Amino acid sequence: MQRDHEPPVGIHPLLAGRFSPYRFDPSAGVDDDCLGLLLEAARWAPSAGNSQPWGFFTSRPGEPEHERVVRHLAPSSARWATDAGLLVVTLTHRHVDETQLLYSEFADYDLGQAVAHMTVQAQAMGLAAHQFRAFDLEGLTKELSPNPGWAIVSMIALGKAAEVPSERRDRRSVADLLSAPWTLPE
C-alpha cells in the first residue's frame, strides 16, 4: 500500500492543516459563542432527504455534564480527552419517522457529514478536533439515556491543541483509495 505524506498543492489549508491532537491546552476553554458556531456548522451539513438525523450532547470542564461523560472514557482516551475544552457525544437517529422503514441506512453517513462540517469549522476557528470511540458505549448510553431510535456513535474532543502536527503525516494514497475495495481481474 502506497502512502502519501504531504497534501498536494490546491487542497484547502483548513483540510491540509487538520490533525487529531493527543494533547489539548486545559486552560483554553470553548466559550458559548464558539460552541454555537460549531453546532451551526453541523446544522448546515447535507443529509439524505434533509432528514438531519444527528444530535449532540456537549460538555465542558467545570460543567455538571462533563463528569457524566468523562467517567465513561476508556483509560486510553481519558489521558488526553479530559483536557479538551469541549467533549461532544455524537448521536444518530436511525429510526425513520412517519414511514414503514425501521432503520435509515444513511443516518450514520449523515452524522459523519455533520461531524466533518463541525471539524472544519473548528479548524477555521483555530481549534483542533479529535474524534474517537474509546469509551464505554453501554455505560454512556445508560448514563445519557437517549430517546428511542437514537444511538450514540462516537465522541469528539475539541479545543486548543497543545502540540503541533507531525512534519510527516501518513495518509493512504489516492491510488489506494480507488483500488483497495476492488478485486483485481486475473
Long-range contacts (C-beta under 8 A, 24 or more apart in sequence): 1-172, 1-173, 1-176, 1-180, 2-172, 2-173, 2-175, 2-176, 3-170, 3-171, 3-172, 3-173, 4-171, 4-172, 4-173, 4-174, 5-168, 5-169, 5-170, 5-171, 6-169, 7-171, 14-120, 14-123, 14-124, 15-120, 15-123, 17-123, 17-165, 18-119, 18-120, 18-123, 18-128, 18-129, 19-128, 19-161, 19-165, 19-166, 19-169, 20-128, 20-129, 20-130, 20-131, 21-80, 21-128, 21-130, 21-161, 21-162, 21-163, 21-165, 22-80, 22-130, 22-163, 23-80, 23-83, 23-161, 23-162, 23-163, 24-80, 24-81, 24-83, 24-84, 24-85, 24-128, 24-157, 24-159, 24-160, 24-161, 24-162, 25-83, 25-85, 25-159, 25-160, 25-161, 25-162, 26-61, 26-83, 28-85, 28-159, 28-160, 29-60, 29-61, 29-85, 29-159, 30-60, 30-85, 30-86, 30-127, 30-158, 30-159, 34-125, 34-127, 35-60, 35-86, 37-121, 37-125, 38-86, 38-88, 38-118, 38-121, 38-122, 38-125, 38-158, 39-118, 40-121, 41-117, 41-118, 41-120, 41-121, 42-114, 42-115, 42-117, 42-118, 42-121, 43-114, 44-117, 45-110, 45-113, 45-114, 45-116, 45-117, 46-110, 46-113, 47-106, 47-110, 47-113, 47-114, 48-104, 48-106, 48-109, 48-110, 51-93, 51-96, 51-104, 51-106, 51-107, 51-110, 52-110, 52-114, 53-92, 53-93, 53-94, 53-104, 53-106, 53-107, 53-110, 53-111, 54-90, 54-91, 54-92, 54-93, 54-110, 54-111, 54-114, 54-115, 55-90, 55-91, 55-92, 55-93, 55-146, 55-150, 56-88, 56-89, 56-90, 56-91, 57-88, 57-89, 57-91, 57-144, 58-86, 58-87, 58-88, 58-89, 59-86, 59-87, 59-89, 60-85, 60-86, 60-87, 61-85, 68-143, 68-144, 69-140, 69-143, 69-155, 71-139, 71-143, 72-135, 72-136, 72-139, 72-140, 72-143, 73-134, 73-135, 73-136, 74-134, 74-135, 74-136, 76-134, 77-132, 77-134, 77-135, 77-155, 77-157, 80-130, 80-157, 81-130, 81-132, 81-155, 81-157, 83-159, 83-162, 84-130, 84-157, 84-158, 84-159, 85-127, 85-158, 85-159, 85-160, 86-157, 86-158, 86-159, 87-155, 87-156, 87-157, 87-158, 88-118, 88-155, 88-156, 88-157, 88-158, 89-140, 89-144, 89-152, 89-155, 90-114, 90-115, 90-152, 90-153, 90-154, 90-155, 90-156, 91-146, 91-150, 91-151, 91-152, 91-153, 92-150, 92-151, 92-153, 93-149, 93-150, 94-149, 94-150, 94-151, 95-148, 95-149, 95-150, 97-149, 108-153, 111-153, 115-154, 115-156, 118-156, 119-156, 122-158, 126-160, 127-158, 127-159, 127-160, 128-158, 128-159, 128-160, 128-161, 129-156, 129-157, 129-158, 130-156, 130-157, 130-158, 131-155, 131-156, 132-156, 132-157
